[in-house]
């Protein structure tokens, strides 16, 4: 199968699970005998643009005629069987969908975030979940300056969302949407998307086969050090009686974490580590901690922990509540509640509990989240999308079965 893969990479200094998922998908398909043509735009290039191009960028993020033209030429030359779209903001825009549509090509689009309904793409405001724009025009996003805390910068994004929702651009040009969790699917259905047009396929995590031996040692936080990720709640919940806390990552709360570590020898702040080194630390963890305050569309860290046989304590919020089976593979806590978090950490860090939960977590990984599962599910989604497109979309009105494809 020949696949055209489109992705606007996020800035180098901005950690992105989307960049990781796209790279892993390309490798997985290529290594399995498929031909993948990867079309990338890089947000790093914005810094090299002239003043005029940067001034026009907000308008081009609504509709880029140059991106549509360029992609049309590439697709005419390669003639893929299916076009798989990931992030289109800000350099591609939704115009690339029409390029594929006009060439009569099926389009699969992965819903990595909530950008098609929310100006900041994460359904949050003031460090808390927010659904003010779900099912509505994003006027609240402009009023609150939800993108970079600026009404001026939010306006073009809200305009793009409003225009494309009114015209149903994505629904008309995309054959199949892929949501990484039932939570994401549910938010898009609430926003007005056709539930039969969205399949659920969780992301996969590659793994060497090395797993934790015994109960592990420290409790590990791996992620961005900011309030949205619940890191401040973790610092508030922490005391040395819980053992040792290892912090991997960077962000606005790093200085606070380092100051706390200077006073409390049970805390180690390692900063940002290469992926392989981070996984080595995670493999020796007693518990992985994901205390998010805002919605997660999936939770790669959870699955990475499961792959190593490590249980997880996570917030009962968004997709995290789907991934962690409370009392089986870890524990769920109330978001923004340090006392609830402290109790859960104490429970799961018990050596016997950690071992039992970790063994179950490892089995869940093997049953659902391996690259082998992901390949089968991805191929099936492509095949179904091609068939639906050839059928003129009639299956979208009720005949198409197989809404969920577990990877």
C-alpha positions in Angstrom: 0.0 0.0 0.0 1.2 3.5 -0.8 0.5 6.1 2.0 1.0 9.8 1.9 1.6 11.0 5.4 1.3 14.7 6.3 2.4 16.4 9.4 3.3 19.9 10.6 6.1 19.3 13.1 6.0 21.3 16.4 8.9 23.5 17.4 12.0 21.7 18.5 11.8 23.3 22.0 8.3 22.1 22.5 8.1 18.4 23.4 5.5 16.7 21.2 4.0 13.3 21.5 2.4 13.9 18.1 5.9 14.2 16.5 6.8 10.9 18.2 3.7 9.1 17.1 4.1 10.2 13.5 7.7 9.1 13.3 6.9 5.7 14.9 4.0 5.2 12.4 6.2 6.0 9.4 8.8 3.5 10.6 6.2 0.8 11.4 4.6 1.0 8.0 7.9 1.3 6.1 9.4 -1.7 7.9 6.3 -3.7 7.1 6.7 -3.3 3.3 4.4 -0.2 2.7 5.6 2.7 0.7 5.3 5.9 2.8 5.7 9.4 1.3 6.2 11.8 4.2 5.3 15.4 3.7 6.5 17.6 6.5 6.4 21.2 7.4 8.4 22.5 10.4 7.2 25.2 12.7 10.9 26.0 13.3 10.9 27.5 9.8 8.6 30.3 11.0 11.6 32.0 12.6 13.3 32.2 9.2 10.3 33.8 7.5 10.4 37.4 6.3 8.2 40.0 8.0 5.5 39.8 5.3 5.2 36.0 5.4 4.9 36.0 9.2 2.2 38.7 9.0 0.2 36.6 6.6 0.7 33.4 8.6 -2.5 33.7 10.7 -4.6 34.0 7.4 -2.7 31.1 5.8 -3.4 29.0 8.8 -7.1 29.3 7.9 -6.5 28.4 4.3 -3.2 28.1 2.5 -3.5 28.1 -1.2 0.2 27.5 -1.6 0.0 24.4 0.6 -2.9 23.1 -1.4 -1.1 23.7 -4.7 2.1 22.1 -3.6 0.4 19.0 -2.2 -1.7 18.6 -5.3 1.5 18.4 -7.4 3.0 15.8 -5.0 -0.1 13.7 -4.9 -0.5 13.8 -8.7 3.1 12.5 -9.0 2.9 9.8 -6.3 -0.8 8.7 -6.5 -1.0 7.1 -3.0 -3.8 4.7 -2.0 -4.6 6.8 1.0 -3.7 10.2 2.5 -3.1 10.2 6.3 -3.2 13.7 7.8 -1.9 14.5 11.3 -1.2 18.1 12.4 -2.0 20.8 9.8 -1.4 23.9 12.0 -0.1 26.4 11.1 1.7 25.8 7.8 -0.5 23.3 6.0 -4.1 24.3 7.0 -7.2 22.4 6.0 -6.6 23.3 2.4 -4.6 20.0 2.0 -7.8 18.1 2.6 -9.3 19.6 -0.6 -6.2 18.8 -2.5 -6.7 15.1 -1.8 -10.5 15.3 -2.3 -10.1 16.8 -5.8 -7.8 14.0 -6.7 -10.4 11.5 -5.5 -8.2 10.1 -2.7 -9.4 8.7 0.6 -8.3 10.7 3.6 -7.6 9.5 7.1 -7.1 12.1 9.8 -5.8 11.4 13.3 -7.4 13.6 16.0 -4.3 14.1 18.2 -5.9 17.1 20.0 -9.0 19.3 20.1 -7.8 22.0 17.6 -10.9 21.6 15.5 -13.0 23.0 18.3 -10.7 24.7 20.7 -8.3 27.6 20.1 -5.6 26.2 22.4 -6.3 22.7 21.2 -6.4 21.2 24.7 -9.8 22.1 26.1 -8.5 24.0 29.1 -8.5 27.4 30.6 -6.8 28.7 33.8 -5.3 25.3 34.4 -8.6 23.5 34.4 -10.6 21.5 31.8 -12.9 23.8 29.8 -15.6 22.8 27.3 -17.1 26.3 26.7 -16.6 25.9 22.9 -17.6 22.3 22.5 -20.6 22.2 20.1 -20.4 26.0 19.7 -18.6 28.7 17.8 -15.3 29.5 19.7 -16.4 32.9 20.9 -15.4 32.1 24.5 -11.9 31.3 23.3 -11.5 34.8 21.9 -13.1 36.5 24.9 -10.6 34.7 27.3 -7.6 34.9 24.9 -7.2 31.1 25.2 -4.3 30.9 22.7 -1.1 32.3 24.3 -3.3 34.4 26.6 -3.9 36.8 23.7 -7.2 37.8 22.1 -5.3 39.1 19.1 -3.5 35.8 18.5 -6.6 33.7 19.4 -8.8 35.5 16.8 -7.4 33.9 13.6 -7.5 30.5 15.2 -11.1 31.0 16.3 -12.0 32.3 12.9 -10.5 29.2 11.3 -12.4 26.9 13.7 -15.7 28.8 13.1 -15.3 28.8 9.3 -14.5 25.2 8.9 -17.1 24.0 11.4 -19.7 26.1 9.6 -18.7 24.7 6.2 -18.0 21.3 7.7 -14.7 21.2 5.8 -13.2 18.4 7.8 -16.3 16.2 7.8 -16.8 16.7 4.0 -13.2 16.0 3.0 -12.1 13.3 5.5 -13.2 9.7 5.0 -12.2 8.4 8.4 -11.1 10.1 11.6 -8.9 8.2 14.1 -9.2 9.1 17.8 -6.6 7.7 20.2 -9.2 7.2 23.0 -12.9 7.0 23.5 -12.7 10.2 25.4 -11.4 12.1 22.3 -14.1 10.5 20.2 -16.8 11.5 22.7 -15.7 15.1 22.7 -15.8 15.3 18.9 -19.2 13.6 18.8 -20.4 16.2 21.4 -19.1 18.9 19.0 -21.3 17.5 16.2 -19.0 15.1 14.3 -20.6 11.9 13.0 -19.9 9.1 15.4 -19.8 6.5 12.6 -17.0 8.5 10.9 -14.6 8.2 14.0 -12.7 5.0 14.9 -10.8 4.5 18.1 -7.2 3.3 17.8 -4.9 3.9 20.8 -1.3 4.7 20.1 1.4 2.0 20.4 4.7 2.1 22.1 7.8 0.2 20.9 9.6 -1.8 23.5 12.8 -3.8 23.7 11.3 -6.5 25.9 13.3 -5.5 29.0 10.9 -5.3 32.0 11.3 -4.3 35.6 12.6 -6.9 38.0 11.0 -6.9 41.4 9.1 -3.9 42.9 11.4 -1.2 41.6 12.8 1.7 43.6 11.8 5.3 43.2 8.5 6.9 42.2 9.0 8.6 38.8 7.4 11.6 37.2 8.2 12.0 33.5 6.7 14.9 31.7 6.5 18.7 31.5 7.0 20.5 34.8 3.9 22.7 34.8 0.6 23.0 36.7 -1.4 21.5 33.8 0.5 18.3 34.3 -0.3 18.3 38.0 3.4 18.7 39.0 2.6 21.3 41.6 0.1 18.9 43.2 2.8 16.2 43.2 5.2 18.5 45.0 2.5 19.4 47.5 1.6 15.7 48.1 5.1 14.5 48.4 6.9 13.6 51.7 9.9 11.5 52.2 7.9 8.7 53.9 6.8 7.7 50.4 10.4 6.9 49.4 12.3 8.6 46.6 10.9 10.8 43.8 12.8 11.1 40.5 11.7 13.9 38.3 12.4 13.8 34.5 11.5 16.8 32.4 11.6 20.5 32.1 9.2 23.4 32.3 8.2 26.5 34.3 8.2 24.7 37.6 11.7 23.3 37.3 13.3 26.0 39.5 10.7 25.3 42.2 11.4 21.6 42.0 15.2 22.1 42.3 14.7 24.4 45.3 12.6 21.7 46.9 15.1 19.0 46.1 17.8 21.1 47.7 15.9 20.9 51.0 14.6 17.3 50.6 17.1 14.6 49.7 14.3 12.2 48.7 13.8 14.3 45.5 16.0 14.1 42.5 15.5 16.4 39.5 17.2 15.0 36.4 15.8 17.5 33.9 15.2 16.6 30.3 16.7 13.2 29.3 17.1 11.5 25.9 14.2 9.1 25.4 16.3 5.9 26.0 17.7 7.2 29.3 14.2 8.2 30.4 13.0 4.7 29.7 15.8 3.2 31.6 14.9 5.2 34.7 11.2 4.3 34.2 12.0 0.6 34.0 13.4 0.8 37.5 10.4 2.7 39.0 8.2 1.4 41.7 5.3 3.7 40.4 5.0 6.1 37.5 3.0 9.3 38.4 0.7 11.1 36.0 -1.3 13.6 38.1 -2.7 15.7 35.3 -5.1 18.6 35.9 -6.1 19.0 32.3 -7.4 16.5 29.7 -5.0 14.0 28.2 -6.0 12.7 24.8 -4.1 9.5 25.4 -1.1 9.2 27.8 2.0 7.8 26.2 3.8 7.8 29.5 1.2 5.5 31.0 1.7 2.9 28.2 5.5 3.3 28.4 5.3 2.4 32.1 3.0 -0.5 31.3 5.4 -1.8 28.7 8.1 -2.0 31.4 5.8 -3.7 33.9 5.4 -0.5 36.0 2.1 0.5 37.6 0.7 4.0 37.3 -1.0 6.5 39.6 -2.9 8.9 37.4 -5.7 11.4 37.5 -9.3 10.3 36.9 -9.5 12.6 34.0 -9.8 12.3 30.2 -8.1 9.4 28.5 -6.1 8.5 31.6 -9.2 7.1 33.2 -9.5 4.6 30.3 -5.9 3.5 30.4 -5.4 2.9 34.2 -7.6 0.2 35.7 -8.1 1.4 39.3 -7.0 -1.3 41.7 -5.6 -3.5 38.9 -2.8 -1.7 37.0 -2.5 1.3 39.3 -4.7 3.8 41.0 -6.8 6.8 39.9 -6.9 10.0 42.0 -9.0 13.1 41.9 -7.3 15.8 39.8 -6.0 18.8 41.8 -6.2 16.9 45.1 -2.8 16.4 46.7 -4.2 14.4 49.6 -5.9 11.9 47.3 -2.6 11.7 45.3 -0.6 11.0 48.5 -2.9 8.2 49.5 -2.7 6.6 46.1 1.0 6.8 46.0 1.3 5.2 49.4 -1.0 2.3 48.3 0.7 1.5 45.0 4.2 1.9 46.3 3.7 -1.0 48.6 6.2 -3.6 47.2 3.8 -6.5 46.9 1.1 -4.3 45.4 3.5 -2.7 43.0 4.6 -6.1 41.7 1.1 -7.4 41.3 -0.1 -4.3 39.6 3.0 -4.1 37.4 2.5 -7.7 36.1 -1.1 -6.9 35.1 0.1 -3.6 33.5 2.6 -5.5 31.4 -0.1 -7.9 30.2 -2.3 -5.0 29.2 0.5 -3.6 27.1 1.0 -7.0 25.4 -2.7 -7.3 24.7 -3.4 -3.8 23.4 -0.4 -1.5 22.8 2.3 -3.3 20.9 3.5 -2.1 17.4 2.2 -5.5 16.1 -1.3 -4.6 17.2 -0.9 -1.1 15.9 0.1 -2.3 12.4 -2.9 -4.6 12.1 -5.3 -1.8 13.2 -3.7 0.8 11.0 -3.8 -1.4 7.9 -7.5 -2.2 8.7 -8.4 1.5 9.0 -6.7 2.3 5.7 -8.4 -0.6 3.9 -11.8 0.4 5.4 -11.3 4.0 4.4 -10.4 3.0 0.8 -13.5 0.9 0.6 -15.7 3.6 2.1 -14.3 6.2 -0.3 -15.0 3.9 -3.2 -18.5 3.3 -1.9 -19.1 7.1 -2.1 -19.4 7.4 1.7 -22.7 5.6 1.8 -21.4 3.4 4.6 -21.0 6.5 6.7 -24.7 6.6 7.0 -24.9 3.4 9.0 -23.7 0.3 7.1 -20.1 0.6 8.2 -19.3 -1.7 11.2 -16.1 -1.9 13.1 -16.0 1.5 14.9 -13.2 0.6 17.2 -9.9 -0.9 16.3 -7.8 -1.7 19.3 -4.1 -1.5 18.7 
